[in-house]
Amino acid sequence: MKASKMRDMAKEDLIQEESELHKQLLRIRFHSAVGQIESAPKMKGIRRDIARIKTILKEMESGN
């Protein structure tokens, strides 16, 4: 998801989206450990989305 779309979302929605992404990442890591490898680029994208959300939440807290 693009950062511009994330900035338009409410804080509660961002927090919920972050928790959903963490669940997806955990599921993908589990499949990877078991040997049912899902795509590695997908893991990278999810981690980046989580980082974007955390950055935007920090921006909201600081008031920018």
N, C-alpha and C positions, 0 to 999 in steps of 0.2 A: 504494500500500500504506500502511496506517495505521502510525503510529509505534509504537503499542502492540504490533503484531505484529512489528515490526522489533526491538523491545527483547527479545522472547522468543527471537530467533534467535541462533545462535552467531556469534562474531566472524568466523570463516572464511566462514560463509554470507553474512554482510553484505558482506564484501570481494568475494566471488564475484558477489553480486547487483549490487554497484556496477559491476563490470567489464561485466556483461551490459547494464546500463542505459547505460553509456558507448557500447557497441557499437550499441545501438538508436538512441541519439541521433545518432551518426555516420551511420548508415544514413538516418535521417530527414532530416538536414541535406543529405546527398548528393542524395536525391530532391527536396528543395526546390530545390537549386541547379540541377538538371537540368530542373526544371519539372514534375515529377510530384509536386506538392505533396500530402503527406499532411496530416493535420490539425495546425494550429498549436497548438491546445490540448494535443495529445498531447505535443509538444515541451516545453511548459511543465510538464506533469505529470511528465515524466521528469526534467527539471532539478530539480524540487522533491523528487522521490524521492531523487535523488543527494545533495541537500543534507541531507535527513533522515538518510540513512545516514551521511554524514560527521559530522553532529552526534552521532548515537548512538555512533559509534566514538570520538569525542573524550570523550564521557561515560564510556565504558567504560575508556578510558585513564586518566582522572582518578580513577576509582574511585567515582563516584557511582552 
